[in-house]
């Protein structure tokens, strides 16, 4: 495709100059361009193909960026990026130095709110709408939220707040529910298109409000209100949103520009909270993605659009996620008390096989991280052994529940923290940089950091046997290739091990950085300890290494501030031991998206970077520093 029309669009202002008859051609070119771009860079695919017409309609109808568009999660904003001046930058999508796969305020004025996690859009858009009222500005705020994101309590908290006047003032906010889980059946076709335009139009609104004012103080008012609710509910599933104080319109076909544009124009001119329900199809316009939306949710790398995703010629390495999934099934087979819980990440967390084999013990609670943790706590109270499979970055959303509902009551809940450390192309919104720091400070909480695939399996088994809350953290992707042993053996609780005996410098490795640490130790003749536990920390091993070496180095793929290295220095202080300690980990900044290996190198956490930091701090000659006990 030559993209002759798309190439003329460098901003939404260019789009708004087009005749309406050209919009479908533009949408067709935009869909093809997104597919071609993602095939070269990888990234989210199905969700973006599903929002092409919606994106065109929104920028055509609304005066962006003056009118604010807030995209929930943000993994469906590639068409938005193309239409807002970033078409030529799509070749660097999700790559180091390139544009992000999610909206970012520092990337474009059209990215009004940075997202990456779900269910935040309505809260943010409501805040923007109320700010406009406060400042006397006549602009709209639009939240575009998917049906999956509507499973989170935060979305309903925002609806509950936005539908109520504050000081007599309602914000001009439009919530668009992008429903891509339901098929576009005949009732959502011509009839519903007509009804949507009718219900969003001025005549319907005027008639409804006029009838209310006439009947307000008569016995017929309540009857008329209930009749309207139930009659409307027979045609559209909008009663619940009306109860929140929103004017509900829809559902309409989200791929039909002849329906979308006039409906959005009607809603743009209305005051107060509006709710538009559209129905779209993930992967729309690309038959392979339409047929398998789960598989084509995202592309991990390059692919040929004509062929689709193909299996690699050589089988990929076993990933930590697969290690967890295999362990979960084996553990469930051995212990009928085990229950698996995920907040809407069955595939990502490796629970497909568990779901298939143990459907009665599998719980997908939706995008509701807070609920998932307290739900697990309730199960644990009754003698069940819950395993919560959750990304490190998503557990942040349930921190109070982790503290108050699990740890305070010392309940035996195992948290399998996937995506610990840097995650690469998804960037800072999905990176698991902070879990060591935010979990180890909680009383009763144990924190395990396995170094490889086999240790991950054994650490999960060890944590499952513990009678208290435990986190086992592991990174995205594969490890060094240590095949998991089928037999499950509990590791000595709170104990590390010396993996290499050297001189002068001892490297205390937490997690998968054990292996680059061993490489460095060979060149520097250093001692290496595989610490395994951040909490309870092996303080005896720390003290022994401090007494027999001249300096200690801690390495971890988490933030330095409050991390495993901090735990070591705290232990040394408590023991009255004084020794130089070099703490290596992730810096006090949000790390950009890019290739994971490159990012680790830039953070000084590959073998070369670890060695350079040690040599810079301690040199290559012996450092004469005596370890002394405080008196």
PABA-510754 format. One line per 10 residues: number of its first residue (from 0); their letters; for each residue z, x, y of C-alpha. Coordinates in Angstrom, 3 decimals. Example, Ala and Ser with C-alpha at 12.3 -4.5 7.8 and 13.67 -1.06 7.14 Angstrom:
0) AS) 7.800 12.300 -4.500  7.140 13.670 -1.060 $
//
This chain:
0) XXXXXXXXXX) 0.000 0.000 0.000  -0.855 1.344 3.438  2.099 -0.367 5.219  -0.127 -0.951 8.235  2.089 -3.692 9.663  5.402 -2.080 8.741  4.370 1.125 10.523  4.221 -0.788 13.805  7.894 -1.788 13.532  10.148 0.904 15.006 $
10) XXXXXXXXXX) 12.879 -1.493 16.085  13.786 -5.178 15.725  12.308 -5.746 19.189  8.895 -4.922 17.691  9.587 -7.387 14.884  10.460 -10.168 17.296  7.063 -9.793 19.013  5.234 -10.716 15.811  3.900 -14.226 15.292  5.887 -16.057 12.626 $
20) XXXXXXXXXX) 2.802 -16.193 10.432  2.984 -12.400 10.005  6.554 -12.322 8.711  5.726 -12.785 5.032  3.184 -9.964 5.130  5.826 -7.757 6.728  8.334 -8.735 4.044  5.848 -7.847 1.304  5.217 -4.418 2.818  8.942 -3.871 3.372 $
30) XXXXXXXXXX) 9.766 -4.687 -0.263  7.090 -2.280 -1.498  8.336 0.441 0.865  11.938 0.075 -0.290  10.871 0.255 -3.935  8.757 3.352 -3.307  11.555 5.034 -1.322  14.267 4.409 -3.917  11.958 5.602 -6.699  11.900 9.010 -4.980 $
40) XXXXXXXXXX) 15.568 9.341 -4.012  17.576 7.073 -6.293  20.003 4.539 -4.919  20.766 0.837 -5.038  17.665 -1.141 -5.922  18.105 -4.739 -7.087  20.428 -5.772 -4.258  18.053 -4.394 -1.616  14.950 -6.029 -3.060  16.870 -9.300 -2.971 $
50) XXXXXXXXXX) 17.588 -9.207 0.770  14.153 -8.376 2.171  13.278 -11.831 3.553  16.835 -12.371 4.786  16.757 -9.071 6.672  13.418 -9.886 8.286  14.642 -13.352 9.288  17.931 -12.091 10.722  16.347 -9.465 12.947  13.622 -11.936 13.949 $
60) XXXXXXXXXX) 16.030 -14.684 14.974  18.994 -12.759 16.353  18.971 -10.399 19.307  20.178 -7.325 17.457  21.984 -5.075 18.177  23.474 -7.275 20.927  24.132 -9.854 18.239  26.201 -8.177 15.538  25.165 -8.062 11.885  27.930 -7.064 9.464 $
70) XXXXXXXXXX) 26.732 -6.358 5.933  29.354 -6.727 3.231  29.579 -3.710 0.869  26.409 -2.449 2.515  24.482 -1.554 -0.612  21.815 -4.076 0.371  20.975 -2.571 3.774  17.955 -0.404 2.964  15.542 -3.018 4.422  17.829 -3.182 7.464 $
80) XXXXXXXXXX) 17.659 0.594 7.864  13.862 0.585 7.610  13.518 -2.060 10.330  16.012 -0.379 12.679  14.243 2.909 13.338  15.074 4.802 10.151  11.875 4.226 8.195  10.860 7.885 8.290  14.356 9.008 7.271  14.394 7.096 3.985 $
90) XXXXXXXXXX) 13.138 10.231 2.200  16.600 11.735 2.789  18.542 8.669 1.659  21.942 9.582 0.129  21.092 13.281 0.260  23.051 15.974 2.062  22.116 15.819 5.735  20.203 12.555 5.224  21.048 8.952 5.982  23.797 7.163 4.117 $
100) XXXXXXXXXX) 23.287 4.545 1.435  25.712 2.334 3.358  26.014 1.224 7.010  27.607 3.813 9.287  28.493 3.300 12.927  27.715 6.911 13.790  24.234 6.615 12.259  22.806 3.715 14.248  23.823 1.189 16.879  22.479 -1.457 14.499 $
110) XXXXXXXXXX) 25.159 -0.525 11.946  27.900 -2.420 13.702  30.548 -1.890 11.018  30.875 0.792 8.357  31.166 -0.584 4.844  31.168 0.535 1.232  33.966 -1.579 -0.219  33.535 -5.316 -0.598  34.834 -8.425 1.138  35.452 -6.944 4.587 $
120) XXXXXXXXXX) 32.526 -8.500 6.465  33.999 -11.862 7.447  37.170 -10.272 8.856  35.158 -7.763 10.877  32.630 -10.302 12.135  35.429 -12.691 13.126  37.064 -9.862 15.064  33.794 -9.133 16.848  33.274 -12.820 17.649  36.752 -13.155 19.128 $
130) XXXXXXXXXX) 36.265 -9.934 21.114  33.105 -11.445 22.613  35.094 -14.508 23.703  37.821 -12.324 25.178  35.279 -10.277 27.144  33.220 -13.267 28.227  30.116 -12.086 26.351  27.602 -14.545 24.926  26.673 -12.992 21.597  26.836 -13.892 17.930 $
140) XXXXXXXXXX) 28.481 -12.181 14.984  26.964 -12.624 11.535  28.629 -11.669 8.245  26.334 -11.324 5.224  28.437 -11.500 2.062  27.470 -11.703 -1.609  28.802 -14.173 -4.122  30.611 -11.339 -5.935  32.437 -10.332 -2.767  33.602 -13.909 -2.327 $
150) XXXXXXXXXX) 35.837 -13.433 -5.379  38.184 -11.302 -3.287  41.162 -12.795 -1.550  40.400 -10.944 1.669  37.233 -13.003 2.167  39.214 -16.231 1.942  41.937 -14.883 4.205  39.227 -14.287 6.796  37.714 -17.742 6.319  41.143 -19.286 6.695 $
160) XXXXXXXXXX) 41.671 -17.452 9.973  38.170 -17.784 11.439  38.080 -21.562 11.016  41.134 -22.101 13.207  41.093 -22.047 17.007  43.153 -19.306 18.666  44.428 -20.383 22.058  41.949 -23.222 21.893  39.058 -20.822 21.261  36.829 -20.575 18.189 $
170) XXXXXXXXXX) 34.686 -17.522 17.589  30.920 -17.909 17.271  30.680 -16.453 13.798  28.066 -17.181 11.160  28.886 -16.404 7.531  25.882 -16.114 5.229  26.737 -16.378 1.558  24.019 -14.513 -0.345  24.288 -16.162 -3.740  22.244 -14.206 -6.265 $
180) XXXXXXXXXX) 23.970 -15.406 -9.398  22.469 -18.873 -9.485  18.854 -19.667 -10.277  16.594 -21.281 -7.701  16.205 -24.626 -9.439  14.243 -27.633 -8.152  17.250 -29.152 -6.298  17.322 -25.991 -4.156  13.636 -26.357 -3.346  11.879 -28.765 -1.017 $
190) XXXXXXXXXX) 14.638 -31.375 -0.876  17.374 -28.908 -0.060  15.139 -27.152 2.463  14.787 -30.468 4.258  18.514 -31.226 4.036  19.458 -27.756 5.290  17.208 -28.081 8.315  18.517 -31.581 8.918  22.199 -30.604 8.647  21.754 -27.524 10.849 $
200) XXXXXXXXXX) 19.821 -29.443 13.509  21.112 -30.911 16.746  20.455 -34.535 15.787  22.656 -34.381 12.678  25.450 -32.617 14.573  25.302 -34.986 17.510  25.277 -38.022 15.236  28.202 -36.739 13.213  30.306 -35.804 16.241  29.400 -39.063 17.984 $
210) XXXXXXXXXX) 30.474 -41.088 14.987  33.750 -39.182 14.846  34.539 -39.911 18.486  33.740 -43.636 18.102  35.773 -44.043 14.933  38.542 -41.610 15.860  41.347 -44.113 16.329  40.143 -46.794 13.945  40.987 -47.452 10.284  37.393 -46.603 9.416 $
220) XXXXXXXXXX) 37.733 -42.962 10.517  39.441 -41.667 7.380  37.116 -43.677 5.183  34.062 -42.274 6.991  35.385 -38.716 6.761  35.969 -38.956 3.025  32.636 -40.686 2.504  30.868 -37.837 4.327  32.701 -35.204 2.282  31.974 -36.774 -1.067 $
230) XXXXXXXXXX) 28.397 -37.715 -0.240  27.662 -34.226 1.034  29.447 -32.734 -1.967  27.043 -34.542 -4.265  24.171 -32.564 -2.748  25.739 -29.252 -1.693  28.815 -27.334 -2.921  30.158 -26.911 0.578  33.278 -29.034 0.783  35.619 -26.071 0.377 $
240) XXXXXXXXXX) 34.033 -24.245 3.325  34.148 -27.366 5.443  37.872 -27.543 4.700  38.208 -24.028 6.122  36.746 -25.328 9.387  33.157 -24.141 8.946  30.020 -26.215 9.330  28.386 -25.729 5.935  24.584 -25.611 5.527  22.650 -25.033 2.329 $
250) XXXXXXXXXX) 22.015 -23.907 -0.250  18.478 -22.828 0.678  15.975 -20.436 -0.843  16.752 -17.009 0.588  13.214 -15.795 -0.097  11.515 -18.619 1.811  10.951 -17.493 5.393  9.674 -20.942 6.348  13.125 -22.249 5.508  15.241 -19.280 6.585 $
260) XXXXXXXXXX) 13.884 -18.789 10.090  14.253 -22.349 11.441  17.637 -22.784 9.786  18.912 -19.547 11.325  17.495 -20.580 14.707  19.432 -23.832 14.525  22.651 -22.087 13.543  22.193 -19.387 16.193  22.414 -22.026 18.906  25.584 -23.617 17.590 $
270) XXXXXXXXXX) 29.112 -22.840 18.712  32.051 -22.127 16.473  32.207 -21.115 12.804  29.027 -21.719 10.800  28.393 -21.150 7.096  24.940 -20.746 5.548  24.562 -20.658 1.776  21.366 -18.992 0.573  20.172 -18.373 -2.965  18.357 -15.122 -3.744 $
280) XXXXXXXXXX) 17.327 -13.188 -6.813  18.395 -9.602 -7.408  15.373 -7.387 -7.754  13.098 -10.061 -6.261  9.445 -9.066 -6.279  9.872 -6.317 -8.901  9.500 -7.870 -12.338  11.469 -5.180 -14.193  14.466 -5.605 -11.883  14.250 -9.382 -12.018 $
290) XXXXXXXXXX) 14.317 -9.262 -15.809  17.318 -6.914 -15.997  19.286 -6.975 -12.716  22.259 -5.110 -14.214  20.133 -2.194 -15.399  18.223 -2.062 -12.111  21.255 -2.458 -9.879  20.931 1.215 -8.974  18.742 4.181 -9.821  20.578 7.421 -10.551 $
300) XXXXXXXXXX) 17.500 9.472 -9.693  13.724 9.410 -9.409  11.602 7.015 -11.460  8.051 5.697 -11.685  7.986 2.105 -10.353  5.086 1.269 -12.667  7.110 2.302 -15.716  10.689 1.652 -14.608  13.785 3.426 -15.855  13.177 5.430 -19.027 $
310) XXXXXXXXXX) 15.623 7.193 -21.288  15.667 10.981 -20.852  13.930 13.043 -23.535  17.199 14.752 -24.418  20.370 12.690 -24.703  22.651 13.186 -21.711  26.085 14.730 -22.075  28.972 12.476 -22.906  30.522 11.237 -19.665  34.212 10.800 -18.954 $
320) XXXXXXXXXX) 33.527 7.079 -18.536  32.146 6.967 -22.084  35.156 8.906 -23.332  37.377 6.235 -21.819  35.309 3.392 -23.280  35.439 4.897 -26.778  39.167 5.546 -26.499  39.819 2.000 -25.275  38.113 0.491 -28.339  39.883 2.864 -30.741 $
330) XXXXXXXXXX) 43.252 2.244 -29.103  42.724 -1.523 -29.162  41.903 -1.310 -32.859  45.153 0.542 -33.468  47.423 -1.471 -31.160  46.982 -5.261 -30.809  49.143 -5.243 -27.674  46.424 -3.501 -25.642  44.642 -5.591 -23.001  41.834 -4.226 -20.815 $
340) XXXXXXXXXX) 41.481 -5.245 -17.166  38.724 -4.478 -14.680  38.105 -5.672 -11.112  34.399 -6.463 -11.570  33.400 -3.018 -12.885  32.711 -3.635 -16.569  29.614 -1.437 -16.753  30.795 1.190 -14.287  34.112 1.638 -16.071  32.614 1.797 -19.558 $
350) XXXXXXXXXX) 34.040 -1.478 -20.903  30.912 -3.167 -22.261  31.672 -2.358 -25.899  35.346 -3.297 -25.498  34.304 -6.658 -24.050  31.965 -7.220 -26.987  34.502 -6.276 -29.662  37.690 -7.683 -28.100  36.635 -10.604 -25.869  40.071 -12.247 -25.983 $
360) XXXXXXXXXX) 41.710 -9.068 -24.718  39.199 -8.340 -21.962  39.782 -9.570 -18.414  37.316 -9.171 -15.548  39.254 -10.531 -12.589  36.417 -10.196 -10.076  36.554 -8.086 -6.943  40.296 -8.586 -6.688  42.017 -5.236 -7.009  45.359 -6.509 -5.744 $
370) XXXXXXXXXX) 45.379 -9.296 -8.292  44.314 -6.952 -11.104  47.384 -4.781 -10.617  49.927 -7.602 -10.342  48.229 -9.433 -13.216  48.757 -6.291 -15.291  52.385 -6.199 -14.187  52.873 -9.767 -15.392  51.358 -8.913 -18.767  53.595 -5.858 -19.068 $
380) XXXXXXXXXX) 56.679 -7.989 -18.399  55.893 -9.893 -21.583  55.470 -6.887 -23.850  51.687 -6.593 -23.545  50.230 -3.096 -22.898  47.698 -3.438 -20.066  45.098 -0.793 -19.260  43.589 -1.178 -15.786  40.200 0.521 -15.560  39.603 1.059 -11.854 $
390) XXXXXXXXXX) 37.864 3.539 -9.591  40.176 5.849 -7.674  38.784 4.636 -4.362  39.339 0.975 -5.310  42.956 1.431 -6.362  43.630 2.212 -2.705  43.084 -1.488 -2.045  46.038 -2.429 -4.244  48.562 0.130 -3.073  51.367 -2.290 -2.270 $
400) XXXXXXXXXX) 50.992 -3.905 -5.687  51.076 -0.470 -7.309  54.344 0.324 -5.543  56.076 -3.038 -5.443  54.895 -4.851 -8.554  54.440 -2.009 -11.048  56.337 1.144 -10.096  59.439 -0.469 -8.617  59.901 -2.377 -11.864  58.936 0.666 -13.948 $
410) XXXXXXXXXX) 56.435 -1.331 -15.971  54.247 0.347 -18.622  50.808 -0.072 -17.053  48.145 2.565 -17.669  45.653 3.115 -14.843  42.419 4.786 -15.922  41.177 6.215 -12.625  37.445 6.807 -12.832  35.459 8.550 -10.066  38.323 10.880 -9.128 $
420) XXXXXXXXXX) 37.294 13.600 -6.677  33.905 13.706 -4.983  31.297 11.248 -6.267  28.160 12.639 -4.640  25.472 10.351 -3.242  27.749 7.366 -2.555  29.744 9.491 -0.133  33.110 9.075 1.533  33.497 5.338 0.921  33.531 5.869 -2.848 $
430) XXXXXXXXXX) 35.103 9.311 -3.157  38.399 9.554 -5.059  39.949 12.267 -2.929  43.397 10.842 -2.373  44.808 9.435 -5.611  46.922 12.481 -6.500  48.590 12.350 -3.089  49.092 8.589 -2.966  50.324 8.171 -6.544  52.578 11.184 -7.056 $
440) XXXXXXXXXX) 54.819 10.167 -4.149  55.731 6.891 -5.875  58.937 6.927 -7.973  58.469 6.274 -11.714  54.741 7.059 -11.508  53.275 9.715 -13.818  50.014 11.488 -12.918  47.856 13.178 -15.565  44.828 15.375 -14.809  42.825 16.176 -17.968 $
450) XXXXXXXXXX) 40.532 19.198 -17.812  37.746 18.108 -20.170  36.470 15.327 -22.394  38.866 15.891 -25.283  41.849 16.285 -22.998  40.848 13.030 -21.309  41.019 11.164 -24.613  44.363 12.710 -25.515  45.745 12.163 -22.005  44.844 8.466 -22.180 $
460) XXXXXXXXXX) 46.627 8.222 -25.517  49.618 10.113 -24.112  49.812 7.849 -21.067  49.487 4.715 -23.181  52.541 5.749 -25.246  54.659 6.281 -22.128  57.106 3.527 -21.238  56.307 3.441 -17.543  53.417 3.450 -15.084  50.810 6.202 -15.586 $
470) XXXXXXXXXX) 47.575 7.237 -13.935  45.008 9.313 -15.792  42.343 10.561 -13.388  38.901 11.828 -14.336  35.659 12.449 -12.441  32.298 10.749 -12.472  29.748 12.189 -14.885  30.198 14.685 -17.686  32.471 17.650 -18.227  31.855 21.032 -19.816 $
480) XXXXXXXXXX) 31.030 19.504 -23.183  34.268 19.713 -25.167  33.747 17.088 -27.876  36.644 14.615 -28.129  38.659 14.838 -31.314  38.791 11.492 -33.093  42.461 11.827 -33.971  44.669 10.937 -31.037  47.585 13.266 -30.413  50.205 12.897 -27.697 $
490) XXXXXXXXXX) 50.442 15.899 -25.396  53.893 17.342 -24.729  55.168 15.235 -21.879  55.150 17.030 -18.537  54.054 20.352 -19.997  51.149 22.616 -19.082  49.786 25.603 -20.958  48.712 29.148 -20.144  45.026 29.461 -21.021  44.540 33.062 -19.973 $
500) XXXXXXXXXX) 47.065 35.833 -19.454  46.287 38.212 -16.633  48.050 40.164 -13.915  49.188 39.840 -10.352  47.707 36.422 -9.529  48.263 33.169 -11.417  45.848 30.275 -10.915  47.357 26.838 -11.550  44.474 24.490 -12.299  44.695 20.700 -12.194 $
510) XXXXXXXXXX) 41.901 18.769 -13.901  38.330 19.869 -14.440  38.609 22.815 -12.036  40.261 24.628 -14.926  36.863 25.897 -16.051  35.667 27.494 -12.801  39.191 28.924 -12.505  38.775 30.579 -15.918  35.467 32.081 -14.760  37.139 33.520 -11.683 $
520) XXXXXXXXXX) 40.058 34.841 -13.712  37.743 36.896 -15.898  36.499 38.770 -12.843  39.883 39.126 -11.159  41.956 39.535 -14.332  44.146 36.655 -13.237  46.375 34.369 -15.263  45.236 30.742 -15.589  47.457 27.769 -16.377  46.091 24.369 -17.325 $
530) XXXXXXXXXX) 48.783 22.247 -15.700  47.704 18.880 -17.191  50.417 16.976 -15.305  50.898 16.667 -11.575  53.918 14.469 -12.209  56.128 15.219 -13.982  55.196 18.746 -12.980  55.953 21.543 -15.427  58.495 23.202 -13.124  59.577 25.642 -15.820 $
540) XXXXXXXXXX) 56.038 26.967 -16.126  55.678 27.146 -12.336  58.929 29.107 -12.063  57.960 31.484 -14.860  54.579 32.215 -13.291  56.220 32.747 -9.919  58.664 35.271 -11.372  56.001 37.237 -13.236  53.213 37.287 -10.640  52.745 38.373 -7.048 $
550) XXXXXXXXXX) 50.907 35.266 -5.834  50.020 31.764 -6.990  46.801 29.831 -6.403  46.561 26.068 -6.952  43.173 24.400 -7.417  42.454 20.653 -7.479  39.580 18.285 -6.676  41.763 16.139 -4.456  43.022 16.432 -0.907  45.219 19.430 -0.179 $
560) XXXXXXXXXX) 47.627 17.437 1.969  50.218 15.952 -0.353  48.290 16.928 -3.460  49.080 18.939 -6.583  49.400 22.185 -4.642  51.997 20.558 -2.452  53.893 19.545 -5.587  53.954 23.198 -6.660  55.280 24.435 -3.316  57.942 21.723 -3.357 $
570) XXXXXXXXXX) 59.028 22.863 -6.822  59.203 26.486 -5.681  61.311 25.542 -2.677  63.641 23.484 -4.855  64.059 26.449 -7.202  64.674 28.866 -4.326  61.601 30.931 -5.204  59.611 32.674 -2.503  56.057 33.709 -3.313  52.713 33.474 -1.504 $
580) XXXXXXXXXX) 50.836 30.322 -2.509  47.176 29.616 -1.766  46.353 25.904 -2.027  42.690 25.116 -2.680  41.389 21.561 -2.630  39.426 19.116 -0.534  39.707 19.519 3.246  41.330 17.108 5.667  38.053 15.397 6.488  35.732 12.778 5.031 $
590) XXXXXXXXXX) 33.205 14.639 2.909  29.571 13.594 3.364  27.260 12.231 0.685  25.063 14.627 -1.271  24.661 16.447 -4.567  28.151 16.814 -6.106  27.703 20.481 -7.074  26.499 21.317 -3.576  29.398 19.461 -2.000  31.932 21.266 -4.195 $
600) XXXXXXXXXX) 30.341 24.548 -3.185  30.551 23.643 0.506  34.230 22.795 -0.012  34.803 26.170 -1.691  35.692 24.614 -5.024  33.043 26.139 -7.265  33.754 29.446 -9.026  32.228 31.503 -6.220  34.200 29.658 -3.552  37.498 29.916 -5.425 $
610) XXXXXXXXXX) 36.997 33.639 -5.956  36.039 34.203 -2.315  39.158 32.388 -1.098  41.432 34.393 -3.389  39.896 37.720 -2.397  40.028 36.811 1.291  43.697 35.910 1.090  44.992 38.537 -1.333  42.270 41.179 -1.473  41.377 43.083 -4.631 $
620) XXXXXXXXXX) 44.327 45.469 -4.530  47.820 44.577 -5.703  49.949 42.780 -3.145  53.497 44.095 -3.286  55.501 40.939 -2.827  58.751 40.461 -4.700  59.838 37.037 -5.848  63.363 36.397 -4.629  65.835 33.662 -5.227  67.393 31.915 -2.255 $
630) X) 71.076 32.507 -1.821 $
//
